[in-house]
Amino acid sequence: MSSHDENVVTHNPFEGKNGASMRNQAIDAGVGFGVSFAFFAIMFIIAIIVDVAA
């Protein structure tokens, strides 16, 4: 049996003390989706207001 394990994550010295984030990526993706959705929804609402006012 070989002692080499391919799944071992080695420390990258260029990343600093806490390089890789251990947070749940689904939360970050959900926040990104929500922020982008809110941005485009606000742009749409502003366009509707400008269209009605004109």
mmCIF file as gemmi writes it, N, C-alpha and C atoms, coordinates in Angstrom:
data_model
loop_
_atom_site.group_PDB
_atom_site.id
_atom_site.type_symbol
_atom_site.label_atom_id
_atom_site.label_alt_id
_atom_site.label_comp_id
_atom_site.label_asym_id
_atom_site.label_entity_id
_atom_site.label_seq_id
_atom_site.pdbx_PDB_ins_code
_atom_site.Cartn_x
_atom_site.Cartn_y
_atom_site.Cartn_z
_atom_site.occupancy
_atom_site.B_iso_or_equiv
_atom_site.pdbx_formal_charge
_atom_site.auth_seq_id
_atom_site.auth_asym_id
_atom_site.pdbx_PDB_model_num
ATOM 1 N N . MET Axp A 1 ? 0.834 -1.172 0 1 0 ? 1 A 1
ATOM 2 C CA . MET Axp A 1 ? 0 0 0 1 0 ? 1 A 1
ATOM 3 C C . MET Axp A 1 ? 0.881 1.238 0 1 0 ? 1 A 1
ATOM 4 N N . SER Axp A 2 ? 0.544 2.202 -0.816 1 0 ? 2 A 1
ATOM 5 C CA . SER Axp A 2 ? 1.374 3.407 -0.845 1 0 ? 2 A 1
ATOM 6 C C . SER Axp A 2 ? 0.899 4.387 0.22 1 0 ? 2 A 1
ATOM 7 N N . SER Axp A 3 ? 1.819 5.179 0.7 1 0 ? 3 A 1
ATOM 8 C CA . SER Axp A 3 ? 1.468 6.154 1.741 1 0 ? 3 A 1
ATOM 9 C C . SER Axp A 3 ? 0.999 7.471 1.145 1 0 ? 3 A 1
ATOM 10 N N . HIS Axp A 4 ? 0.986 7.574 -0.185 1 0 ? 4 A 1
ATOM 11 C CA . HIS Axp A 4 ? 0.569 8.816 -0.843 1 0 ? 4 A 1
ATOM 12 C C . HIS Axp A 4 ? -0.953 8.855 -0.951 1 0 ? 4 A 1
ATOM 13 N N . ASP Axp A 5 ? -1.529 9.939 -0.439 1 0 ? 5 A 1
ATOM 14 C CA . ASP Axp A 5 ? -2.983 10.098 -0.507 1 0 ? 5 A 1
ATOM 15 C C . ASP Axp A 5 ? -3.274 11.315 -1.369 1 0 ? 5 A 1
ATOM 16 N N . GLU Axp A 6 ? -4.007 11.128 -2.465 1 0 ? 6 A 1
ATOM 17 C CA . GLU Axp A 6 ? -4.259 12.221 -3.402 1 0 ? 6 A 1
ATOM 18 C C . GLU Axp A 6 ? -5.238 13.254 -2.866 1 0 ? 6 A 1
ATOM 19 N N . ASN Axp A 7 ? -6.02 12.89 -1.864 1 0 ? 7 A 1
ATOM 20 C CA . ASN Axp A 7 ? -7.06 13.779 -1.37 1 0 ? 7 A 1
ATOM 21 C C . ASN Axp A 7 ? -6.604 14.695 -0.241 1 0 ? 7 A 1
ATOM 22 N N . VAL Axp A 8 ? -5.349 14.654 0.106 1 0 ? 8 A 1
ATOM 23 C CA . VAL Axp A 8 ? -4.846 15.492 1.182 1 0 ? 8 A 1
ATOM 24 C C . VAL Axp A 8 ? -4.651 16.904 0.651 1 0 ? 8 A 1
ATOM 25 N N . VAL Axp A 9 ? -5.215 17.891 1.361 1 0 ? 9 A 1
ATOM 26 C CA . VAL Axp A 9 ? -5.069 19.29 0.967 1 0 ? 9 A 1
ATOM 27 C C . VAL Axp A 9 ? -3.845 19.843 1.687 1 0 ? 9 A 1
ATOM 28 N N . THR Axp A 10 ? -2.861 20.25 0.913 1 0 ? 10 A 1
ATOM 29 C CA . THR Axp A 10 ? -1.654 20.791 1.519 1 0 ? 10 A 1
ATOM 30 C C . THR Axp A 10 ? -1.802 22.295 1.705 1 0 ? 10 A 1
ATOM 31 N N . HIS Axp A 11 ? -1.035 22.824 2.622 1 0 ? 11 A 1
ATOM 32 C CA . HIS Axp A 11 ? -1.093 24.259 2.921 1 0 ? 11 A 1
ATOM 33 C C . HIS Axp A 11 ? -0.312 25.026 1.867 1 0 ? 11 A 1
ATOM 34 N N . ASN Axp A 12 ? -0.939 26.037 1.297 1 0 ? 12 A 1
ATOM 35 C CA . ASN Axp A 12 ? -0.262 26.909 0.341 1 0 ? 12 A 1
ATOM 36 C C . ASN Axp A 12 ? 0.34 28.075 1.115 1 0 ? 12 A 1
ATOM 37 N N . PRO Axp A 13 ? 1.644 28.258 1.092 1 0 ? 13 A 1
ATOM 38 C CA . PRO Axp A 13 ? 2.249 29.331 1.889 1 0 ? 13 A 1
ATOM 39 C C . PRO Axp A 13 ? 1.879 30.73 1.407 1 0 ? 13 A 1
ATOM 40 N N . PHE Axp A 14 ? 1.384 30.855 0.203 1 0 ? 14 A 1
ATOM 41 C CA . PHE Axp A 14 ? 1.021 32.173 -0.329 1 0 ? 14 A 1
ATOM 42 C C . PHE Axp A 14 ? -0.373 32.613 0.11 1 0 ? 14 A 1
ATOM 43 N N . GLU Axp A 15 ? -1.161 31.721 0.706 1 0 ? 15 A 1
ATOM 44 C CA . GLU Axp A 15 ? -2.515 32.063 1.109 1 0 ? 15 A 1
ATOM 45 C C . GLU Axp A 15 ? -2.59 32.69 2.494 1 0 ? 15 A 1
ATOM 46 N N . GLY Axp A 16 ? -1.529 32.646 3.243 1 0 ? 16 A 1
ATOM 47 C CA . GLY Axp A 16 ? -1.57 33.196 4.588 1 0 ? 16 A 1
ATOM 48 C C . GLY Axp A 16 ? -2.066 32.167 5.585 1 0 ? 16 A 1
ATOM 49 N N . LYS Axp A 17 ? -2.436 32.647 6.778 1 0 ? 17 A 1
ATOM 50 C CA . LYS Axp A 17 ? -2.81 31.727 7.857 1 0 ? 17 A 1
ATOM 51 C C . LYS Axp A 17 ? -4.131 31.024 7.579 1 0 ? 17 A 1
ATOM 52 N N . ASN Axp A 18 ? -5.148 31.755 7.129 1 0 ? 18 A 1
ATOM 53 C CA . ASN Axp A 18 ? -6.461 31.169 6.872 1 0 ? 18 A 1
ATOM 54 C C . ASN Axp A 18 ? -6.828 31.439 5.421 1 0 ? 18 A 1
ATOM 55 N N . GLY Axp A 19 ? -6.201 30.723 4.488 1 0 ? 19 A 1
ATOM 56 C CA . GLY Axp A 19 ? -6.354 31.018 3.072 1 0 ? 19 A 1
ATOM 57 C C . GLY Axp A 19 ? -7.684 30.596 2.494 1 0 ? 19 A 1
ATOM 58 N N . ALA Axp A 20 ? -8.002 29.331 2.563 1 0 ? 20 A 1
ATOM 59 C CA . ALA Axp A 20 ? -9.229 28.836 1.95 1 0 ? 20 A 1
ATOM 60 C C . ALA Axp A 20 ? -10.397 29.064 2.89 1 0 ? 20 A 1
ATOM 61 N N . SER Axp A 21 ? -11.463 29.634 2.357 1 0 ? 21 A 1
ATOM 62 C CA . SER Axp A 21 ? -12.646 29.883 3.171 1 0 ? 21 A 1
ATOM 63 C C . SER Axp A 21 ? -13.386 28.573 3.39 1 0 ? 21 A 1
ATOM 64 N N . MET Axp A 22 ? -13.771 28.313 4.623 1 0 ? 22 A 1
ATOM 65 C CA . MET Axp A 22 ? -14.499 27.094 4.953 1 0 ? 22 A 1
ATOM 66 C C . MET Axp A 22 ? -16.001 27.35 5.078 1 0 ? 22 A 1
ATOM 67 N N . ARG Axp A 23 ? -16.471 28.518 4.623 1 0 ? 23 A 1
ATOM 68 C CA . ARG Axp A 23 ? -17.898 28.823 4.693 1 0 ? 23 A 1
ATOM 69 C C . ARG Axp A 23 ? -18.666 28.011 3.665 1 0 ? 23 A 1
ATOM 70 N N . ASN Axp A 24 ? -19.957 27.9 3.879 1 0 ? 24 A 1
ATOM 71 C CA . ASN Axp A 24 ? -20.816 27.188 2.951 1 0 ? 24 A 1
ATOM 72 C C . ASN Axp A 24 ? -20.978 28.04 1.695 1 0 ? 24 A 1
ATOM 73 N N . GLN Axp A 25 ? -20.628 27.478 0.552 1 0 ? 25 A 1
ATOM 74 C CA . GLN Axp A 25 ? -20.68 28.242 -0.687 1 0 ? 25 A 1
ATOM 75 C C . GLN Axp A 25 ? -22.096 28.485 -1.164 1 0 ? 25 A 1
ATOM 76 N N . ALA Axp A 26 ? -23.044 27.671 -0.722 1 0 ? 26 A 1
ATOM 77 C CA . ALA Axp A 26 ? -24.438 27.881 -1.112 1 0 ? 26 A 1
ATOM 78 C C . ALA Axp A 26 ? -24.961 29.191 -0.527 1 0 ? 26 A 1
ATOM 79 N N . ILE Axp A 27 ? -24.517 29.547 0.67 1 0 ? 27 A 1
ATOM 80 C CA . ILE Axp A 27 ? -24.94 30.811 1.273 1 0 ? 27 A 1
ATOM 81 C C . ILE Axp A 27 ? -24.398 31.977 0.463 1 0 ? 27 A 1
ATOM 82 N N . ASP Axp A 28 ? -23.123 31.912 0.088 1 0 ? 28 A 1
ATOM 83 C CA . ASP Axp A 28 ? -22.524 32.975 -0.716 1 0 ? 28 A 1
ATOM 84 C C . ASP Axp A 28 ? -23.2 33.088 -2.082 1 0 ? 28 A 1
ATOM 85 N N . ALA Axp A 29 ? -23.529 31.957 -2.678 1 0 ? 29 A 1
ATOM 86 C CA . ALA Axp A 29 ? -24.21 31.978 -3.974 1 0 ? 29 A 1
ATOM 87 C C . ALA Axp A 29 ? -25.605 32.58 -3.841 1 0 ? 29 A 1
ATOM 88 N N . GLY Axp A 30 ? -26.294 32.243 -2.764 1 0 ? 30 A 1
ATOM 89 C CA . GLY Axp A 30 ? -27.628 32.805 -2.53 1 0 ? 30 A 1
ATOM 90 C C . GLY Axp A 30 ? -27.59 34.303 -2.319 1 0 ? 30 A 1
ATOM 91 N N . VAL Axp A 31 ? -26.587 34.775 -1.575 1 0 ? 31 A 1
ATOM 92 C CA . VAL Axp A 31 ? -26.446 36.215 -1.359 1 0 ? 31 A 1
ATOM 93 C C . VAL Axp A 31 ? -26.137 36.91 -2.681 1 0 ? 31 A 1
ATOM 94 N N . GLY Axp A 32 ? -25.256 36.332 -3.475 1 0 ? 32 A 1
ATOM 95 C CA . GLY Axp A 32 ? -24.935 36.923 -4.78 1 0 ? 32 A 1
ATOM 96 C C . GLY Axp A 32 ? -26.15 36.978 -5.694 1 0 ? 32 A 1
ATOM 97 N N . PHE Axp A 33 ? -26.948 35.906 -5.698 1 0 ? 33 A 1
ATOM 98 C CA . PHE Axp A 33 ? -28.162 35.894 -6.505 1 0 ? 33 A 1
ATOM 99 C C . PHE Axp A 33 ? -29.132 36.956 -6.018 1 0 ? 33 A 1
ATOM 100 N N . GLY Axp A 34 ? -29.292 37.061 -4.701 1 0 ? 34 A 1
ATOM 101 C CA . GLY Axp A 34 ? -30.229 38.043 -4.143 1 0 ? 34 A 1
ATOM 102 C C . GLY Axp A 34 ? -29.826 39.473 -4.449 1 0 ? 34 A 1
ATOM 103 N N . VAL Axp A 35 ? -28.534 39.763 -4.327 1 0 ? 35 A 1
ATOM 104 C CA . VAL Axp A 35 ? -28.06 41.12 -4.599 1 0 ? 35 A 1
ATOM 105 C C . VAL Axp A 35 ? -28.24 41.466 -6.073 1 0 ? 35 A 1
ATOM 106 N N . SER Axp A 36 ? -27.884 40.548 -6.965 1 0 ? 36 A 1
ATOM 107 C CA . SER Axp A 36 ? -28.039 40.842 -8.39 1 0 ? 36 A 1
ATOM 108 C C . SER Axp A 36 ? -29.517 40.944 -8.771 1 0 ? 36 A 1
ATOM 109 N N . PHE Axp A 37 ? -30.368 40.092 -8.193 1 0 ? 37 A 1
ATOM 110 C CA . PHE Axp A 37 ? -31.8 40.171 -8.47 1 0 ? 37 A 1
ATOM 111 C C . PHE Axp A 37 ? -32.367 41.504 -7.988 1 0 ? 37 A 1
ATOM 112 N N . ALA Axp A 38 ? -31.958 41.932 -6.789 1 0 ? 38 A 1
ATOM 113 C CA . ALA Axp A 38 ? -32.444 43.206 -6.251 1 0 ? 38 A 1
ATOM 114 C C . ALA Axp A 38 ? -31.985 44.368 -7.124 1 0 ? 38 A 1
ATOM 115 N N . PHE Axp A 39 ? -30.747 44.322 -7.605 1 0 ? 39 A 1
ATOM 116 C CA . PHE Axp A 39 ? -30.238 45.387 -8.47 1 0 ? 39 A 1
ATOM 117 C C . PHE Axp A 39 ? -31.079 45.513 -9.735 1 0 ? 39 A 1
ATOM 118 N N . PHE Axp A 40 ? -31.322 44.394 -10.42 1 0 ? 40 A 1
ATOM 119 C CA . PHE Axp A 40 ? -32.091 44.451 -11.662 1 0 ? 40 A 1
ATOM 120 C C . PHE Axp A 40 ? -33.555 44.776 -11.399 1 0 ? 40 A 1
ATOM 121 N N . ALA Axp A 41 ? -34.098 44.35 -10.265 1 0 ? 41 A 1
ATOM 122 C CA . ALA Axp A 41 ? -35.477 44.697 -9.931 1 0 ? 41 A 1
ATOM 123 C C . ALA Axp A 41 ? -35.605 46.207 -9.692 1 0 ? 41 A 1
ATOM 124 N N . ILE Axp A 42 ? -34.625 46.789 -9.009 1 0 ? 42 A 1
ATOM 125 C CA . ILE Axp A 42 ? -34.648 48.244 -8.778 1 0 ? 42 A 1
ATOM 126 C C . ILE Axp A 42 ? -34.506 48.993 -10.101 1 0 ? 42 A 1
ATOM 127 N N . MET Axp A 43 ? -33.634 48.504 -10.978 1 0 ? 43 A 1
ATOM 128 C CA . MET Axp A 43 ? -33.495 49.151 -12.294 1 0 ? 43 A 1
ATOM 129 C C . MET Axp A 43 ? -34.809 49.065 -13.08 1 0 ? 43 A 1
ATOM 130 N N . PHE Axp A 44 ? -35.497 47.925 -12.993 1 0 ? 44 A 1
ATOM 131 C CA . PHE Axp A 44 ? -36.769 47.758 -13.682 1 0 ? 44 A 1
ATOM 132 C C . PHE Axp A 44 ? -37.818 48.695 -13.103 1 0 ? 44 A 1
ATOM 133 N N . ILE Axp A 45 ? -37.865 48.819 -11.795 1 0 ? 45 A 1
ATOM 134 C CA . ILE Axp A 45 ? -38.846 49.704 -11.155 1 0 ? 45 A 1
ATOM 135 C C . ILE Axp A 45 ? -38.582 51.156 -11.529 1 0 ? 45 A 1
ATOM 136 N N . ILE Axp A 46 ? -37.315 51.548 -11.554 1 0 ? 46 A 1
ATOM 137 C CA . ILE Axp A 46 ? -36.978 52.921 -11.962 1 0 ? 46 A 1
ATOM 138 C C . ILE Axp A 46 ? -37.394 53.163 -13.407 1 0 ? 46 A 1
ATOM 139 N N . ALA Axp A 47 ? -37.174 52.172 -14.275 1 0 ? 47 A 1
ATOM 140 C CA . ALA Axp A 47 ? -37.571 52.325 -15.683 1 0 ? 47 A 1
ATOM 141 C C . ALA Axp A 47 ? -39.089 52.443 -15.809 1 0 ? 47 A 1
ATOM 142 N N . ILE Axp A 48 ? -39.843 51.693 -15.027 1 0 ? 48 A 1
ATOM 143 C CA . ILE Axp A 48 ? -41.301 51.782 -15.057 1 0 ? 48 A 1
ATOM 144 C C . ILE Axp A 48 ? -41.751 53.164 -14.592 1 0 ? 48 A 1
ATOM 145 N N . ILE Axp A 49 ? -41.123 53.673 -13.526 1 0 ? 49 A 1
ATOM 146 C CA . ILE Axp A 49 ? -41.488 55.002 -13.007 1 0 ? 49 A 1
ATOM 147 C C . ILE Axp A 49 ? -41.199 56.088 -14.045 1 0 ? 49 A 1
ATOM 148 N N . VAL Axp A 50 ? -40.053 55.983 -14.717 1 0 ? 50 A 1
ATOM 149 C CA . VAL Axp A 50 ? -39.705 56.962 -15.747 1 0 ? 50 A 1
ATOM 150 C C . VAL Axp A 50 ? -40.672 56.844 -16.917 1 0 ? 50 A 1
ATOM 151 N N . ASP Axp A 51 ? -41.058 55.627 -17.289 1 0 ? 51 A 1
ATOM 152 C CA . ASP Axp A 51 ? -41.984 55.442 -18.403 1 0 ? 51 A 1
ATOM 153 C C . ASP Axp A 51 ? -43.369 56.001 -18.067 1 0 ? 51 A 1
ATOM 154 N N . VAL Axp A 52 ? -43.832 55.821 -16.87 1 0 ? 52 A 1
ATOM 155 C CA . VAL Axp A 52 ? -45.145 56.334 -16.469 1 0 ? 52 A 1
ATOM 156 C C . VAL Axp A 52 ? -45.116 57.845 -16.364 1 0 ? 52 A 1
ATOM 157 N N . ALA Axp A 53 ? -44.004 58.387 -15.867 1 0 ? 53 A 1
ATOM 158 C CA . ALA Axp A 53 ? -43.915 59.837 -15.684 1 0 ? 53 A 1
ATOM 159 C C . ALA Axp A 53 ? -43.76 60.563 -17.018 1 0 ? 53 A 1
ATOM 160 N N . ALA Axp A 54 ? -43.247 59.897 -18.033 1 0 ? 54 A 1
ATOM 161 C CA . ALA Axp A 54 ? -43.012 60.574 -19.313 1 0 ? 54 A 1
ATOM 162 C C . ALA Axp A 54 ? -44.255 60.64 -20.17 1 0 ? 54 A 1
